[in-house]
Amino acid sequence: MQIRDKAFFHDSSVIPDGAEISSYLFRDTPKRYFFVVEEDNTPLAVTVTPCDAPLEWKLSVQELPEETSGEGSGEPEPLEQQKQQITNEEGTELFSYKGNDVEYFVSSSSPSGLYQLDLLSTEKDTHFKVYATTTPESDQPYPELPYDPRIDVTSLGRTTVTLAWKPSPTASLLKQPIQYCIVINKEHNFKSLCAVEAKLSSDDAFMMAPKPGLDFSPFDFAHFGFPSDNNSGKERGFLKSSSKFGRQTFSKPRVDLHKVCMGNKNVFTVSDLKPDTQYYFDMFAVNTNTNMSTAYIGTFARTKEEAKQKTVELKDGRVTDVFIKRKGAKFLRFAPVSSHQKVTFSVHSCLDAVQIQVRRDGKLVLSQNVEGVRQFQLRGKAKAKYLIRLKGSKKGASMLKVLATTRPNKQSFPSLPEDTRIKAFDKLRTCSSVTVAWLGTQERNKFCIYKREVDDNYNEEQKKREQNQCLGPDTRKKSEKVLCKYFHSQNIQKAVTTETIRGLQPGKSYLLDVYVIGHGGHSVKYQSKLVKTRKFC
């Protein structure tokens, strides 16, 4: 390229020796940089780092004009004057490149002259970085890669990937301060940290390094690629910031990309990934003194598929016990052997509320939350198959009893009133007895009441832990049984029974339980009641 106009120099930049500069290119608008090598046989290294678009760049050299100082002092002239004296001669091209790799020009012996670096982006506006030095041996600002610069996937799970890499000789041999930064995304590998930062824009959303001793699982990828249920559209990317790693960082929408630096460790486990999903992993060695980085060879891996959920077969008219882990799910299948007009599903949630979904031949016909005992009746269909999905509680594990039947009169679960509390009458308390009442239904059922003496410091939290409604009278000691009786009322308003429990000790606390037992022998426990006898009468 020819240099004619002095104004061109005012709009261009001089590259300082031994420092990395960052700049910006507008699409189809070339940019030129200059730097001077004053003596022949000088070592020279130039590194160009494209950030988010391929670049075309060319390095050329023109001889420096002979010194023509008016004073004849022999002092070198300023670069500005040297520029003005450059003739129309074409510079000698030394190197050219087109692409998005980090590319180098290295020469152990370069002639003196005015060096020109011309850059062009034809794809889009883009960032880039340039580094030039005449002392490459002593500078070494970029961390050196090991002889094997690959990232190894050492362990692969459904939601985790463990990575390992060899240390940079800059850290192990030269004892320079090097830290490793990993980048995870679902689109492609990155060739430079500059490209990662450009993708993330200028958002300073990088997490702090984990503190020593913390497990290498600093990610919360619960929303990897998906908005949260209760904050749809507001959750940033796939990552939630965690206060235990320092500052809160996320403030605006961003791409599915994350970077974390973990100091000088050479093994890292990424956790909470999505099953059966391909992720790309890039590792960068960063010199913390210069903040300049070198990329390892990136890798990718697909997490394992989610384990196929085992489906439990339900038998017509038989109660099935189901255990669900916290936030887990279970699938049940019911395939009636005979034609049927109706199907009844009875569900007894022993602890917290659970969600039930029923699909008939793939079509959703029921979706409800269940607490206590619930019964659902669905219209039958010839040769229909039913798939039941039970989703557990967020609070803890869930226990259920499930019954499916095509015979409406085959009901193992007893009917329950809406209110299953036991009421104690304070005014009827004595030193040796308490009087309680509970509700029944229009269906005749057997009720059994049990008592157990507890300490005075027995509290609601302990009572809550014992609220498994599915534990029947058969788990109680015979000495705790007070009595059993049958009762019902056609008038639902009058379906109330009272009972006085005698033979108690003065000033003592007792836990009372009422069990209702259905025709099939299945029992349901009412809410426990804590009572205390009077100390003085």
C-alpha positions in Angstrom: 0.0 0.0 0.0 1.3 3.5 -0.8 1.5 6.2 1.8 0.9 9.7 0.5 -1.3 11.7 2.7 0.0 13.1 5.9 -3.6 13.2 7.3 -3.6 9.4 7.1 -1.1 9.2 9.9 -3.1 11.4 12.2 -6.0 8.9 12.0 -3.8 5.8 12.5 -2.0 4.5 15.5 1.5 3.6 16.5 1.9 0.2 18.2 4.0 0.5 21.4 6.8 -2.0 21.7 5.9 -4.8 24.2 2.3 -3.9 24.9 -1.0 -5.4 23.7 -3.5 -3.0 22.3 -7.3 -3.5 21.9 -9.2 -1.8 19.1 -12.3 -1.8 16.9 -12.9 -2.3 13.2 -15.9 -1.1 11.3 -17.0 -3.4 8.5 -15.2 -2.8 5.2 -13.2 0.1 6.7 -9.5 -0.7 6.8 -7.2 0.3 9.7 -3.5 0.7 9.6 -0.9 0.6 12.5 2.7 1.5 12.4 5.8 0.7 14.5 9.5 1.3 13.9 12.4 -1.1 14.1 15.5 1.1 14.3 18.2 -1.5 13.9 18.9 -4.3 11.5 18.9 -7.9 12.6 16.3 -7.2 15.3 14.0 -10.0 16.6 10.3 -9.3 15.9 7.1 -10.9 16.9 3.6 -9.7 16.0 0.4 -11.3 17.2 -3.1 -10.5 15.9 -6.1 -11.8 17.8 -9.5 -11.6 16.1 -12.3 -11.4 18.6 -15.8 -12.0 17.1 -15.2 -12.0 13.3 -12.6 -13.2 10.8 -10.0 -10.6 9.9 -7.8 -10.0 6.8 -4.4 -8.6 7.8 -1.1 -7.9 6.2 2.3 -7.0 7.6 4.8 -5.0 5.4 7.9 -2.9 5.8 9.4 0.1 4.2 12.9 1.3 4.6 13.5 4.2 6.9 14.6 7.4 5.1 18.1 8.4 5.6 18.6 11.0 8.4 18.5 14.5 6.8 18.4 16.6 9.9 19.0 20.3 9.1 21.4 20.7 11.9 23.3 17.6 10.9 23.3 16.6 14.5 22.9 12.9 13.9 19.9 12.7 16.3 17.2 10.4 15.0 14.1 12.2 13.7 10.7 11.8 15.3 8.4 9.2 13.8 6.0 12.0 12.5 8.8 13.5 10.4 9.9 10.1 9.2 6.4 9.4 8.0 6.3 12.6 6.0 9.5 11.6 4.2 8.3 8.2 3.1 8.1 8.0 -0.6 5.5 6.5 -2.9 7.4 3.2 -3.0 5.4 0.1 -2.3 6.4 -1.6 1.0 7.6 -5.2 1.1 5.0 -7.6 2.2 6.2 -9.9 4.9 3.1 -11.9 5.9 -0.6 -12.0 5.3 -3.5 -13.9 6.8 -7.3 -14.3 6.5 -9.4 -16.0 9.1 -10.4 -16.0 12.8 -7.4 -17.9 14.3 -4.9 -16.2 16.6 -2.0 -15.8 14.2 1.6 -14.9 14.6 4.5 -13.4 12.6 7.8 -14.3 14.2 11.3 -13.4 12.9 14.6 -13.8 14.7 16.2 -11.2 12.5 14.3 -8.3 10.9 15.5 -5.3 9.0 15.1 -1.8 10.3 12.2 0.1 8.8 8.7 1.4 9.3 6.4 -1.6 9.7 2.8 -1.4 8.6 0.0 -3.6 9.8 -3.2 -3.3 7.7 -6.4 -4.9 9.0 -9.8 -5.3 7.4 -13.1 -7.0 8.5 -15.5 -7.8 5.6 -18.0 -9.6 7.7 -19.1 -7.2 10.5 -17.9 -4.6 13.0 -15.5 -6.3 15.3 -13.0 -6.1 18.1 -9.4 -7.3 17.8 -6.1 -7.2 19.7 -2.5 -6.6 18.5 0.8 -7.3 20.2 4.2 -6.4 18.8 7.6 -6.7 20.4 11.3 -6.6 19.5 12.3 -8.6 22.6 10.1 -11.7 22.3 12.5 -14.0 24.2 12.5 -11.9 27.4 8.8 -10.7 27.2 6.8 -13.9 26.9 3.6 -12.2 27.8 1.4 -15.1 26.5 1.4 -18.2 28.7 3.1 -21.2 26.9 1.0 -24.2 26.1 2.1 -27.7 27.3 3.3 -30.3 24.7 -0.2 -31.7 24.7 -2.6 -28.8 24.8 -5.8 -30.8 24.6 -8.5 -30.9 27.3 -9.4 -34.4 28.4 -12.9 -35.4 29.4 -12.1 -37.8 32.3 -15.7 -38.4 33.5 -19.1 -38.1 31.9 -22.5 -38.3 33.6 -26.0 -37.3 33.0 -25.5 -33.8 34.6 -21.8 -33.6 35.1 -18.6 -33.5 33.0 -15.1 -33.7 34.6 -12.2 -32.1 32.6 -8.5 -32.3 33.1 -5.6 -30.6 31.3 -1.8 -30.4 31.5 -0.3 -27.3 33.2 1.3 -24.5 31.3 5.1 -24.5 31.5 4.9 -20.8 32.2 3.4 -21.8 35.6 5.2 -25.0 36.3 8.7 -24.1 35.1 8.9 -20.3 35.0 6.8 -19.9 38.1 4.7 -17.1 36.5 1.3 -16.4 38.1 -1.0 -18.4 35.8 -4.7 -19.1 36.4 -7.0 -21.3 34.3 -10.4 -20.1 33.0 -13.0 -22.5 31.5 -15.8 -21.5 29.2 -18.9 -23.6 28.7 -21.5 -23.1 26.0 -23.8 -25.1 23.7 -22.9 -23.5 20.3 -19.2 -23.9 19.4 -15.7 -23.7 20.6 -13.8 -20.4 21.0 -10.3 -19.7 19.7 -9.5 -16.8 22.1 -10.6 -15.3 25.4 -11.1 -12.1 23.4 -13.8 -13.9 21.4 -15.5 -15.1 24.6 -15.5 -11.6 26.0 -16.9 -10.2 22.7 -19.7 -12.7 22.9 -20.5 -11.7 26.4 -20.3 -8.1 25.3 -18.9 -5.7 27.8 -20.9 -7.3 30.6 -18.7 -8.0 33.6 -20.6 -11.2 34.5 -17.7 -13.5 35.2 -17.8 -15.4 38.5 -15.1 -15.1 41.1 -12.7 -18.0 41.6 -13.9 -20.6 44.1 -12.3 -20.3 47.5 -9.9 -23.2 48.5 -11.7 -26.1 50.0 -15.0 -25.6 48.1 -16.2 -28.4 45.9 -15.7 -27.9 42.2 -19.4 -27.4 41.5 -19.8 -23.7 41.4 -22.5 -23.7 38.8 -26.2 -23.6 39.2 -27.3 -24.7 35.8 -30.9 -25.2 36.8 -32.0 -22.9 34.0 -29.4 -24.0 31.4 -31.1 -22.7 28.3 -34.5 -22.4 29.9 -36.3 -19.6 31.8 -37.3 -20.3 35.3 -41.0 -21.1 36.0 -41.6 -18.3 38.3 -39.4 -15.7 36.6 -39.9 -16.4 32.9 -38.0 -14.0 30.7 -36.2 -12.4 33.6 -33.6 -15.1 34.5 -30.3 -14.4 33.0 -29.2 -17.0 30.5 -28.9 -20.4 32.1 -27.1 -19.4 35.2 -28.0 -18.0 38.6 -25.4 -16.1 40.5 -24.3 -17.6 43.8 -23.4 -15.3 46.7 -20.9 -17.9 48.1 -18.5 -17.1 45.1 -18.4 -13.4 45.8 -20.3 -10.7 44.2 -23.7 -10.8 42.6 -23.0 -10.2 38.9 -26.0 -10.7 36.6 -28.1 -7.8 35.6 -29.3 -8.1 32.0 -30.1 -10.8 29.4 -27.2 -12.7 28.1 -26.2 -15.6 25.9 -25.9 -19.3 26.9 -22.3 -18.9 27.7 -20.3 -18.9 31.0 -16.8 -18.4 32.1 -15.2 -19.2 35.4 -11.6 -19.0 36.6 -10.5 -21.6 39.2 -6.9 -20.5 40.0 -4.1 -22.9 39.1 -6.0 -26.2 39.4 -5.8 -28.7 36.6 -9.1 -30.7 37.1 -12.6 -29.3 37.1 -16.1 -30.8 37.3 -19.0 -28.9 35.7 -22.2 -29.9 37.4 -26.0 -29.4 37.0 -25.9 -29.7 33.2 -28.8 -30.9 31.2 -28.9 -34.6 30.2 -28.4 -35.7 26.6 -27.1 -32.3 25.6 -23.9 -31.4 23.8 -21.6 -28.8 25.4 -18.5 -27.1 24.2 -15.6 -26.6 26.6 -12.7 -24.2 26.2 -9.7 -23.7 28.5 -7.5 -20.6 28.7 -4.3 -20.1 30.5 -4.2 -16.4 31.7 -1.1 -14.6 32.9 -2.5 -12.6 35.8 0.4 -10.1 35.6 -0.3 -9.1 32.0 -3.9 -10.4 31.7 -2.9 -12.0 28.4 -4.1 -15.5 27.6 -3.5 -18.5 25.4 -6.2 -21.0 24.4 -5.9 -24.8 24.8 -7.5 -27.0 22.1 -11.1 -26.9 23.0 -13.3 -30.0 23.2 -17.0 -31.0 23.3 -19.0 -33.7 25.0 -22.6 -34.9 25.2 -24.0 -35.6 28.6 -25.6 -39.0 29.1 -29.3 -39.6 28.6 -31.6 -39.4 31.6 -32.1 -42.9 33.0 -35.3 -44.3 31.7 -38.0 -44.1 34.3 -39.2 -47.5 35.4 -43.0 -47.9 35.1 -44.9 -49.7 37.9 -47.8 -51.8 36.7 -51.0 -51.3 38.7 -53.3 -54.3 39.4 -57.0 -53.8 39.3 -58.3 -53.3 42.9 -55.0 -53.7 44.6 -53.3 -51.0 46.6 -49.7 -50.1 45.5 -47.2 -48.3 47.8 -45.1 -45.6 46.0 -42.0 -43.8 47.3 -40.8 -40.6 45.5 -37.6 -38.8 46.2 -37.7 -35.0 46.9 -38.6 -33.2 43.6 -38.6 -36.6 41.9 -41.3 -38.4 39.9 -42.7 -41.9 39.4 -44.7 -43.4 36.5 -47.5 -46.0 37.0 -49.4 -47.8 34.3 -52.9 -49.2 34.4 -54.2 -51.5 31.6 -57.6 -52.9 32.4 -58.0 -56.4 31.1 -61.7 -56.1 30.5 -64.0 -53.5 28.9 -65.0 -50.9 31.4 -67.3 -47.9 31.7 -65.4 -46.1 34.4 -62.0 -46.1 36.0 -61.5 -44.9 39.6 -58.1 -43.8 40.9 -57.7 -43.4 44.6 -54.6 -41.7 45.9 -53.5 -41.4 49.5 -50.6 -38.9 50.0 -49.1 -39.9 53.3 -47.0 -36.7 53.8 -47.0 -33.5 51.7 -49.1 -32.7 48.7 -48.1 -34.4 45.4 -49.1 -33.7 41.8 -50.9 -36.4 39.8 -51.3 -36.5 36.0 -53.2 -39.2 34.2 -53.0 -39.7 30.4 -55.4 -42.1 28.6 -53.8 -43.4 25.4 -51.4 -40.4 25.5 -54.1 -37.7 26.0 -54.0 -35.8 29.3 -57.3 -36.4 31.1 -56.4 -35.4 34.7 -54.0 -33.0 36.4 -54.4 -32.3 40.2 -52.6 -31.7 43.4 -53.4 -34.3 46.0 -53.2 -33.9 49.8 -54.5 -36.6 52.1 -57.0 -39.0 50.4 -58.5 -38.1 47.0 -60.6 -40.1 44.6 -60.9 -39.5 40.8 -63.4 -41.1 38.5 -62.7 -41.1 34.7 -64.9 -42.3 31.8 -63.7 -45.6 30.5 -62.7 -46.5 26.9 -62.3 -49.9 25.3 -58.7 -51.3 25.5 -57.6 -48.0 26.9 -54.2 -47.8 28.7 -53.6 -45.2 31.5 -50.2 -43.6 32.3 -50.1 -42.0 35.8 -47.3 -39.5 36.6 -46.7 -38.6 40.3 -44.5 -35.7 41.0 -43.1 -35.4 44.5 -42.9 -32.4 46.9 -40.1 -29.8 46.9 -40.1 -30.0 50.8 -39.0 -33.7 51.1 -39.6 -37.3 50.0 -43.2 -38.4 49.3 -45.0 -41.6 50.2 -48.3 -42.6 48.6 -50.8 -45.4 48.3 -52.4 -45.7 44.9 -55.5 -47.8 43.9 -56.9 -48.2 40.4 -60.0 -50.1 39.7 -62.8 -50.6 37.1 -65.2 -51.8 39.8 -66.8 -48.8 41.5 -67.8 -50.7 44.6 -64.2 -52.0 45.2 -63.0 -49.1 47.4 -60.2 -49.9 49.8 -59.7 -46.3 51.0 -62.2 -45.0 53.6 -64.0 -41.8 52.9 -62.8 -38.8 54.9 -64.3 -35.5 56.0 -62.8 -32.3 54.7 -61.5 -31.5 58.2 -59.4 -34.2 59.8 -58.5 -32.3 62.9 -59.2 -33.6 66.5 -60.8 -31.0 68.7 -60.1 -31.0 72.5 -62.5 -29.4 75.0 -60.4 -27.4 77.4 -63.3 -26.9 79.9 -63.8 -30.7 80.2 -60.1 -31.4 81.0 -59.5 -33.0 84.4 -56.5 -34.4 86.2 -57.1 -37.9 84.8 -59.1 -37.4 81.6 -59.6 -35.3 78.4 -62.6 -35.1 76.1 -62.1 -34.9 72.3 -64.3 -34.8 69.2 -63.8 -35.5 65.4 -65.8 -35.5 62.3 -67.0 -38.6 60.4 -68.9 -39.1 57.1 -72.1 -40.5 55.8 -70.3 -43.8 55.2 -70.1 -46.2 58.1 -66.5 -46.7 59.1 -64.5 -48.0 62.0 -62.6 -45.5 64.1 -59.8 -46.4 66.6 -58.2 -43.9 69.0 -54.7 -44.2 70.5 -52.9 -42.3 73.1 -49.1 -41.9 73.9 -47.5 -40.0 76.8 -44.9 -37.5 75.6 -42.5 -35.1 77.3 -43.6 -31.6 78.3 -41.1 -30.2 75.7 -42.7 -32.2 72.8 -43.4 -29.5 70.2 -45.2 -29.0 66.9 -42.0 -29.8 64.9 -41.8 -33.2 66.4 -45.5 -33.8 65.8 -45.1 -32.8 62.2 -42.4 -35.4 61.7 -44.8 -38.1 62.8 -47.6 -37.1 60.5 -47.2 -40.0 58.1 -50.9 -40.7 57.5 -50.2 -44.1 56.0 -48.8 -45.7 59.2 -51.8 -47.7 60.5 -52.8 -49.0 64.0 -50.7 -52.1 63.4 -47.6 -50.0 64.0 -48.9 -49.0 67.5 -48.3 -50.7 70.9 -51.4 -52.5 72.2 -51.1 -50.5 75.5 -51.6 -47.3 73.5 -55.0 -48.3 72.2 -58.0 -46.6 73.9 -61.0 -48.0 71.9 -62.5 -48.7 68.5 -66.0 -47.9 67.4 -68.2 -47.6 64.4 -70.2 -44.5 63.5 -71.7 -42.4 60.7 -74.6 -40.1 60.0 -76.8 -39.6 57.0 -76.9 -35.9 58.0 -73.4 -34.7 57.3 -73.9 -31.9 59.8 -74.4 -34.4 62.6 -71.5 -36.7 61.7 -69.6 -35.8 64.8 -68.5 -38.1 67.6 -67.0 -37.3 71.0 -64.9 -39.5 73.3 -63.6 -39.1 76.9 -60.2 -40.7 77.5 -59.8 -41.7 81.1 -57.0 -43.1 83.3 -54.5 -40.4 82.5 -51.9 -39.0 84.9 -52.2 -35.4 86.3 -50.1 -32.7 84.6 -49.0 -35.0 81.8 -48.9 -34.4 78.0 -50.4 -37.0 75.6 -50.4 -37.3 71.8 -53.8 -38.5 70.6 -54.3 -40.2 67.2 -57.6 -41.3 65.5 -57.5 -43.9 62.7 -60.4 -44.5 60.3 -60.4 -47.9 58.7 -62.1 -48.7 55.4 -63.8 -51.8 54.2 -60.6 -53.1 52.5 -58.7 -52.7 55.8 -56.8 -49.6 54.6 -56.5 -47.0 57.4 -56.0 -43.2 57.3 -54.7 -41.2 60.3 -56.3 -38.0 61.4 -54.1 -35.1 62.4 -52.4 -35.8 65.7 -53.6 -33.8 68.8 -51.4 -32.8 71.7 -53.3 -32.6 75.0 -52.4 -32.0 78.6 -54.2 -33.0 81.8 -54.7 -30.6 84.7 -52.0 -30.6 87.3 -54.3 -29.7 90.2 -58.0 -30.5 90.6 
